[in-house]
Amino acid sequence: MPKRALGHVVEAVKKYHSASAAAGAEALRPAGIDDVLNRLLVEVDAEVLRAYDLPPRLERRLLEFFRGHEHERRVDHSFHGWLPENFTAYMPLHEYLGPLVERNRGAWALEAFTPAPEEEVQLLRQYIH
């Protein structure tokens, strides 16, 4: 049984259903709608997993169990899965989708931590040896 109330799950399902119905009502599918629907569907899954409050490693094992079966999901848009294959951290799916991870994507570390000037490197080498 879920440990948390399912209100967030219901809201996520409503958002997904509304967007899916709107996309289906269009004569031509809007550009990028598959990505939007994929994201909303992953948010539904994230809220379901959040309600169960599984330990991060167990949640990850559950998601990895279904990797490779994404095409079997019966939805009218492409489904790309939950996490990138090269993502190795153990964190709940709702945190991965959250603003903290989003803000920290990219090469920000390379901009924040620049290499030391060569003169300083030489001085450090003399000090260490």
C-alpha positions in Angstrom: 0.0 0.0 0.0 1.2 3.5 -0.7 2.6 5.3 2.3 1.4 8.8 1.1 -1.8 10.2 -0.1 -2.5 9.9 -3.8 -3.6 13.5 -4.4 -0.4 14.3 -6.4 -0.9 11.1 -8.4 -4.4 12.1 -9.4 -3.3 15.6 -10.3 -0.5 14.2 -12.5 -2.8 11.8 -14.2 -5.3 14.7 -14.9 -2.5 16.8 -16.5 -1.4 13.9 -18.6 -4.9 13.0 -19.7 -5.8 16.6 -20.5 -2.7 17.1 -22.6 -3.2 13.7 -24.4 -6.8 14.5 -25.2 -5.9 18.0 -26.5 -3.2 16.5 -28.7 -5.6 13.8 -30.0 -8.2 16.5 -30.8 -5.9 18.2 -33.2 -6.0 17.3 -36.9 -2.2 17.4 -37.0 -0.1 16.6 -34.0 1.7 19.7 -32.7 5.5 19.6 -32.9 7.1 18.3 -29.8 3.9 17.0 -28.3 5.4 13.5 -27.9 8.1 14.9 -25.7 5.6 16.8 -23.6 3.4 13.7 -23.2 6.4 11.6 -22.4 7.5 14.0 -19.7 3.9 14.1 -18.2 3.7 10.3 -18.2 7.1 10.1 -16.4 5.8 12.6 -13.9 2.8 10.3 -13.2 5.2 7.4 -12.6 7.3 9.6 -10.4 4.3 10.5 -8.2 3.2 6.9 -7.9 6.8 5.9 -6.8 6.9 8.9 -4.5 3.6 7.7 -2.9 5.3 4.3 -2.1 8.4 6.0 -0.7 10.7 3.3 -1.7 14.4 3.5 -0.8 16.2 5.1 -3.8 18.2 2.0 -4.7 15.1 -0.2 -4.7 13.2 2.4 -6.8 16.1 2.4 -9.3 16.1 -1.4 -9.5 12.4 -1.3 -10.2 12.9 1.2 -13.1 15.8 -0.8 -14.4 13.7 -3.9 -14.4 11.5 -2.3 -17.0 14.3 -0.9 -19.1 14.1 -2.3 -22.6 10.3 -2.7 -22.4 9.4 0.9 -23.0 7.9 0.1 -26.4 5.4 -2.1 -24.7 3.8 0.8 -22.9 0.4 1.3 -24.5 0.2 5.0 -25.2 -0.4 6.9 -28.4 3.0 8.6 -28.3 6.6 7.5 -28.1 7.8 6.6 -24.7 11.5 7.0 -24.0 11.8 5.6 -20.5 12.5 7.2 -17.2 16.2 7.9 -16.8 19.0 8.1 -19.3 21.1 4.9 -19.5 24.2 6.7 -18.4 22.6 8.2 -15.3 24.2 6.3 -12.4 23.0 8.2 -9.3 20.5 6.6 -6.9 17.9 9.2 -6.4 14.1 9.1 -6.5 12.5 9.8 -9.9 10.6 12.8 -8.6 13.9 14.4 -7.5 15.5 13.7 -10.8 12.6 15.5 -12.5 12.7 18.3 -10.0 14.3 21.8 -10.2 17.5 21.1 -8.3 18.7 18.5 -10.9 17.5 20.6 -13.8 19.5 23.7 -12.6 22.6 21.6 -12.2 22.7 20.0 -15.6 25.3 20.9 -18.1 28.9 21.9 -17.9 28.5 24.4 -15.1 31.4 22.8 -13.1 33.8 23.5 -15.9 32.8 27.2 -15.7 32.9 27.3 -11.9 36.2 25.5 -11.4 38.8 26.6 -13.9 42.2 25.1 -14.0 44.9 26.8 -12.0 47.4 28.9 -13.9 50.6 27.1 -15.0 52.8 29.1 -12.6 50.7 28.0 -9.6 50.8 24.4 -10.8 54.6 24.6 -11.0 54.8 26.0 -7.4 52.5 23.3 -6.1 54.6 20.6 -7.7 57.7 22.0 -6.0 55.9 22.1 -2.7 54.5 18.5 -3.0 57.7 16.9 -4.1 
